[in-house]
Amino acid sequence: MYDQILIQHNNLDNTTNVSLEEIENNQGLTPLKLAAKLGKIGLFKHILQREFVGKEMRPLSRKITEWVYGPVHSSLYDISSVDTNEDNSVLDIIVFGSEMPNRPEMLQVEPLRSLLNYKWDKFASKLFFIHFLVYVFYLVIFTTVACYRKEGEPPFPIENVIVDSFRLIGELISVLGAVWFLYKAITIFRRNPPNFNSLYTDGICDILFFLQAILVLISAILYVCGQREYVGLLVLSLALAWINVLYYSRGSKHMGLYSVMMQRMILGDLLTFLCVYLVLLVGFSAGKTTIDSSNDSLPRGRSFDVETFLCKKPTYNDLRFTILELFKFTIGMGDLEFTDHVQYKEVFYILLISYIVLTYILLLNMLIALMGNTVERISKENVDIWNLQEISQVNCNKHWCEKNHGVPNWSINIACFHLVMNWRQWRSDLGVVQEEDPGNPIIKPQTPSPGETSHTHTHTHTHTHTHRHTPECCPLT
């Protein structure tokens, strides 16, 4: 239906240069951008790979086959409004659209996948590695300043000119780095506001960088105001700074997949476990505190003919102390005192045994089992999410080689991406058929049946490059 509309419009009025696919709606979206924003993989893939063989319909093609030699295909893809050299491009919509479904899967559609891999290999990976080295240099300075800080009331005067001057320079670098991280985080949040659903794909590194910057700046303000409490915030920011090193693990596939798995475990199984465990911990601690609070007049502690009532120590009638002790008991580090002065021993034993069964035996083993099941279930999704996180590092530099062939029948230069594919060498983990349900925005990949050859089996690239090309000049068979 979509192709028929384009063909009918081209047959009725082929004298104007107005293209139906360039008409935008009230949100400034063309049909291709709208399909990307709604996550319609089937329609999105069809538009990108649309090809007409007839000479009259060739201007409507976004894919042009240059030559075919056995299983090897050489094609040109029209990537106008796709690449990031244009405002509100398709890549911007997909990469920064945290609310849209199927973002990782849509980036696997050709020519997006090959274009982004080309950009990553060409320049983005080198820039990312340089950023990593700069951050390590900043982290070494920040750690040195924090570890060799002076004792006493801040701010500290310069006494030893050489040593204190280096310390002051290190402090200024730490604060300036925090300002840069804060500016970068705010810029990302304005473009892609964080929400809980986006944390599964985008990760929590941007939020951690934001918290690190806030803690450093507040610590610097307390330091200038002469408050010794700056040390606590400094320690927390230093711990976050080292944790944020994992952000740069997305540059490596092995480390990137491991980091993605950790984040999904924390936001999924571990968060659910902590919510249930917190309810049980507070409930049983409150019950234990209630039993002990009714026996304040009785002596406490172990007594072996020695009075211990003069030794003040935390008891189980303090809720905070009880919560801490029960938590330590859960991980095998607790030291519960079975006192003989409890009036309701039976109730106390019921609470204790129930707590052990529900937390130490049931919840911990369920957490281990769920984590193992999650690893097997989302292994393929982790690869797609890592690809999305890696692709988000590709900047918006323009890498085009303009070429005007001066064909009289077609005077419009179109940005194209040249791709050569060997269809015999395909990766089995990408050989899936995408089915689109118009009533369901979520696309479910299905493995093709035995003996069925899927047209989405992709691809081993022999070479890729970008240039300006005129479709009329492409030799077609």
N, C-alpha and C positions, 0 to 999 in steps of 0.2 A: 504493500500500500504506500509506504514512504517513497519507494523508488518510482512508483507510478505517478505520484504527485509531482516529483521533480521532472519526469519525462514529459508529462502533459504541459507543465509550465514552460519547458524548453521548446516544445513544439508550437505552442500558441504564441509565445512572444520571445523570440531569440534575438531581437534587435537591441534590447537594453542590456546593460551590464549589471542589472540588479539580480542578485542570487537569493533564492528563497532561504538558503541556509545561513545567510548573513543577516537576516531580519531578526531583531532582538525583541523579547517580550518586555513587560514592565519592569522586570528585575534585571534587565540587561543580559539575558541569556539567549544564546542561539540554540537550535535543536540539539547540537552536539554537546554544548555545555549543560543544557537541561538534563540530557540523558546521563551525563556524568554526575551531576548534583543529586539526581534521584537514585543513582546506583543501578540503572537499567543496563546491565552488562550486555545483554543480547543486542539491544538497539545501539548501544554505544560502539560495540565491536563492528556491527554491520555498517555504521556510518563511516568509521575509520577505514574499513577495508572494502568499501564499495568500489566496484570496477565494472565499467561498461566496455564492451568490445567494439561496438559500432563507432565509426568515425564521428557521426553527428552527435552521439551521446558522450563522447570522450571528455568534453569539458565538465561533465557531472561526476567524473571519477575522482576518488581520493586515493586510489591505488592504481598504478600503471605497471604492468609487467613488461620489463625491457626485453628479457630473453629467458628462455628455458632450455636447459641442457640436462636431460635425464631428470634426476631428483633435485637438481640445483636450480633455484629460481632467483632471478635478479629483478627487484621491484623498486619503484619509487612511490613513496607515501607523501601525500600532501599534509603537512603539519601546520598549516596556517590556523591560527587561533588555538593551537595545541601547545606549542612551546612557550616558555616563560619570557620570551622577548616581547610578548604582547601583554597588555593589562588584562587582568581577570581571565587568564588563559585556563585551558582545561587542566593542565598540570597544577596550577595554583588552586583550582577548585578541589581537586582530588587530594593533594598533599595537605592542604590547610583546612579541609572541610571535615572537622571532627564529628559533625552531626550526621554525615552521610554514611550509608551502609556500604559494605563491600569495597572499601578503599584499597586494601592490599590486593584483592583479586583483580580490580580494574587496572592496576599498574602492571599486571602481567600480560595485558593485551598488547599485541603488536600494532603500531610501531613504538608504543610508549616504553615497553620493556627494553628494547634495543637502544632507543634514544637515550634513556636514562643511564643504562650501563655504559654507553659511549661517553656520556658526560662525566660519570664517576671515574672511569679509567683515564680520561683525558686530563682532567684538572681538579675535580672535586676531591678525589682521594688525597691528592698532594696538599691541597689547602687544609683538609681535615687533619692530616698528619702534622702540618705546621701549627695548627691551633692546639693540638695535643702537646706538642713540645713547649709552646708558650705557657700552657696551663700547668705543666709539670714544673717549669721554671718558677711560675708564680707560687705554686704550692710549696716548693722548697723554701722560698723566702718567707712565706706566711708561717710555715711550721717552725723555721728558725727563730722568727720574731716571737712566736708564742712560747716556745720552749725556753728561751733565754731572756724572758722578761724579768724586770727588776721587782724586788719585793719592797713593799711599803705603800705609802699613800701616793697615788698618781695625781697629776702628771709629774714625771721625773725630769729634773733639770739635767742639762748636759754637763757632766763632770769630766769624763774621759773623752776628749774631743774625737779621737779616731773611732773608738768603740761605739760611743753614743751617737755619733753621726751616722754610722752604718745602721744602727738600730732605728734611728729616726727615718732614714731612707726606706728601710724595710717596712716600717709602719705605714709610710705614705703609699708605698706600692700596694700594700695589702688593702688599704682603704680605697685607692683608685680602682683596683681590680674589683672590689665589691660594688663600686658605683657602676662599672661597666656591666657586671653580671645583672645588676638591678635593671639597668636600662634595656639590656637585651631581653630579659625575662618579661618586662612590661610590654615591649614591642611584640613579642610572640603572643602574649595573652590578649593584646588588643586585636591581633589578626586572627588568632585561633583561641577563643576563650576556653579555658579548661573546664571539663565536666567529668563526672565519674566514669561515663562510658568511654570517653576518649582516653582515659588512663590505660585501658587495656591495649591500645595500639600505640599511642604517643609516648607512653611511659610517664614516670614521675620525675624525670631528671630536671625538667624546666622548673618545676615547683621546688625541688631541692636547691637548685641554684638561687632561686628567689629567696628562700629561707636563709641560705648561707649569707647572701648579701645583706639581708635585713639584720641578721644577728651581728655581723661585723660592724655595720654602721651604728647600731645601737650601742655596741661595746665601745666603739670609738667615742661616741658622745659621753658615755659614762666615764670613760678614761679622762677626757678633757675636763669634765665636771668634778673630778677628784673622788669618784665613787669606786670602791674596791670590788663592787659587785660585777664590774666589767669582766672579771676573770671567768665567771661562770658562762656568760654568753660567748666569750672568746673560745672556751673549750668546746662548746656545742658547735660553733661555726667551723672550728678546725676538724671536728669529726665529720661534719657534713661535707667539708671540702675534700676529704679523702674518699668519702663514699661516692662523690660526684666523678671520680676518676672512671667509674663504671660507665659513665655516659660515652666515653670515647671507645668503649669496647665494641660499639656498633660498627666501627671501621673494619673489624675482623669478623668473619662469618662464625667461626667457632666460639669466640668470646661473646659475640653479639647474640647468638642463639641462647647461650647460657644466661646472659643478662635478661633477655626477654622472658625466659622460663622463670627466673627468680621474681621478676616483677609480677607476672601473672599468678604465681604461687602466693605472693604476699597479698595481692588484691583479691584473690579468689578463696582458696582453701584456708589459708592462714587467717585471713580476716574473719571468715565465718567461725573458725575454731575459737578465736579470741573472744568473739561476741558471746558465744555459748559458754565458754569457760569463765568469762567475767561474771556472768549471771550466777553460775554455780558457786564460784569462789565467794562472792559477796553474800549469797544466801546462806551457805554453810558457816561462814565466818560470823554472820549476825547471830545465827543460832548458837554457836559456841560462845560468843560473847554474852548472850542472854543468860545462858546457864551459869557462867562464872560470875556475872554481876549480882546474882542473888546470894552469893556466898562471900561478900566482902568482909564479913566479920570473922571468917575462918582464916587461920594461918595458911600461907601459901609456900610453895617450894618443897623440896625434899628435906626431911628432918631425920637425922640420925643422932638423937639425943643432943642435938645442937640447935639452938634457937636461930632461925634465919629470918624472923620477922623484921629485924633491924636492917636487913640488906634489901634496899629498894631496887627492884628490877621490873621490867615490863611484864605484865600478866595478860592472861587471855580475856580479861574484861575490857581491854582496849581494842577497838575494832581494827585500827590500822596495824597494830602489832599482830593480831590474829590473822589478818589477810596476808601479811608478809610471811608468817610462819607456815600457813597452809600452802602458799605458793612454793616456798622452799621445800616443803614436804612432797609436793607434786613432782619436782625435778630431782628428788632424792637427796636433798641437802638439808632437810628439816630435822628438828630435834624436839618432837612433841613430848611434853611432860605429862604423864598419866598420874594426875594427883588423886589422892584418896579422899579429898575434901569436897568432891562434887556430889551434890545431893541426888541428882538424877543421872546415875551412872548408865542406866539402860538407854536413856535418851541420848546421852553423850556417845555411847558406843554405836548406836544406830546412825547418828550423824557422821561419825568418823568413817565407819565402814561404807556408808552410802557415798560419801565424798570420794573415797579411794576407788570404788568401783566405777563411778561415773566419770571421773577425771583421769586418774592414772591408768586405768585399764581400758575404759571404753573410748573416751575422747582422743587420747593420744594415739591409740591404734587405728581409730577411724581417720585421723589426720594423716597418718602414714599411708594407709590404704588409698585415700582420696588423692594424695599427691602422686602416688604411683599410677593411678588411673588417669590423672590429668596429664602426666607426661606422655602417655601413649595416645591420648585423645587429641591433643593440640599440637603434636609435633609438626604437622604440615602447616598449621596456622602460624606457628612461631617463625617459620621460614618467611612467610608472607609479611608478617609484622616486622621482622628484621629488615626485609627489603624496603618496606615503607620508611622505617627509621633511617636507613642508609640513604634512601632517595631524598629525604627531607634535608640532607646536607648539601645537595646540589644547588648551587646558587644560580642566579639569573643572568650570568654572563652570556653574551651573544657570540656564537661561533658559527658564523655563516660565511660562505664564499659566494658572493653574488656573481651570477653568470647570466648574461642576457644574449640569447641567440637571435633575437630580432626576427622572429617569425611573423609575417604580416597577418596571418589569420588569428593569431593569439598573442596579444601584446602585454598580457598581465604576467608578471613574474610571481611564481608561487614558491614558497619555501618548502623544499622536499627533503626527505630523508632516504638515503639509498641503502637498501638492505639486501644482502645475499643470504639465502637460506638453503641448507641441505636437509631435505625432508626425510632422508633415511636415518639421519643421526638426530634423534629426538630424545629428550629426557623424559623418562616414564613418569616422574613425579609431576610433570606439567601436562600430561596427556589426559585432560578431562574435558567433558562436554558441559557447557554452561546452558542451563535451561532457565528461561525467564518466565515467571508467573506474573501477568499484569496486575493481579490483585495482591501480590506479595512482593514487597520491595527487596526481600532477602533472596539472593540467588544461591541455590544449593548445587554444588558440583557433583556430578555423577560420573562414575567410571564407565567407559564404554564397554559393551558386552564383548566377549571373545569373538574374534573374527571381524569386528567392526572397526574400520579405520576412521579416526576422528580428524577433522580438518584443523583442530586446534593443537595438534601435536607440534611442538616447537622445540627448538631450532638450534642448530649450531652455526654461529656466525663465522664466516670466513673473513669478512671485512665490513666495516661500516664507516661512512663519512657523510657529512652534510654539505649541501651546496644549493645554490639557486638554479633551478632548472625549469624549462618550459615543457609542459606535458606534450605539446604537439611534436616536439623533437624526439620523443622517446620511440625507438624502433619497436613496433608491435608486430607480432606474428598473427 
